[in-house]
Every structure is written in C-alpha cells, then in structure tokens.
C-alpha cells in the first residue's frame, strides 16, 4: 500500500491520498488556502523546535528534535532489523499495541498509547493546539482517520533501526528508510519503500536527499516517542 506525499517543499508526480501537513495544524474544514498558523500553544510536554542556528565548518549538525536524523555523511548507517524479538520487551509490547489499535479501524484506540504530559507522543515538529486524536484525524484523507491508521500500520510492520540521537538516547525507528541514505537502497529495499510511498515520491526524496515521509519511534522502555513526517 503506497501513500503519495503532499509536502509543500516537494513537487510530486502523483496525486496524494491526503494533503499531509507537517509541523502545522490542518486548516478548518472547507478551507482551501493554507494561512500562516499562529504560534502554536503546545500541549503539556509537547516538543517544540528552536530556530536553526549555523554550526562551525567541520562540525556535524545535531537534529532539532527526535524526529530528525543527523545527516553527517561520516555517520555509520545503522543495521537494518526485521526480527522484532530483538526489541526490548517493553518496546515489543508498545509496537504490538500500536498495530492492534490500527487494525481496529478506530483512531480513538491510539489515545491511551499517546500518553500525556512529558511522555506525550510527538506528532509534529512544532507544538499542536488541538487534541492529539483530532489532530491525527484531520491529517487523514478520510473523515474517520482510517488512512492515517493504515499509514501507521504499514510503517510499524516494516523493517526498523536502532539509533541514538543526542539527549534522546536509544530509540527504535520505523521504517528504516529514516536512517538509511535513500540513494543506497537496493532493488529489494525499494520494493519495501514502494509499499509506503509511490515511485514518484521516491524520485522526489532522491532529489531532496532523504526519506521524509512518516516515521515512528519507540524507546527501549516502551514509550511511543514520535509519529510524524517532514524534515
């Protein structure tokens, strides 16, 4: 099941299944233009991103939030994993709960997994004003939120990697394309990618330099860290 991208920074060759927004609140129903959103008021514990600052030459730029990956060319590519038995038991359980929730077809089933306060799952690079479930529902191309559940399900059933990002520490990220150079994918891996995005999206990602569709991360302790898209 491939889902077409619809990012403002990309020109895609296929119609999107949904107008997926990253880091901003979806517009009210019935509006076609995308007004500049006001400064977001984060939910308690929501992750906000500070303005980017330049770094001295020769130093690797650190990601602004857990959803970014350090693109230092000298950084080794993490091992691609498929065996979920390699996950710590709490991480295995959270993955299973996310998959079970997606298969219900009811987006409300994700609510107890998202958490609250400091442990809330990051759903956008900026804070969100809306209730997290309403926010996800509005990202979906359908009224009930089943499309976003399908995207999450496809991602959580893909291969994954273990990465460590700054203060975030270790985390397990799906799909592995998040941390693997898009140009390095072999034919078999591109088949796996096309289960998530279209061939046109792949070409756009190659031009951009990295995978920028949805990804999801779980901590070794079983906290759902993020589910977001963009870069």
Order of alpha helices (4+ residues) and beta strands (2+ residues): alpha-alpha-alpha-alpha-beta-beta-alpha-alpha-beta-beta
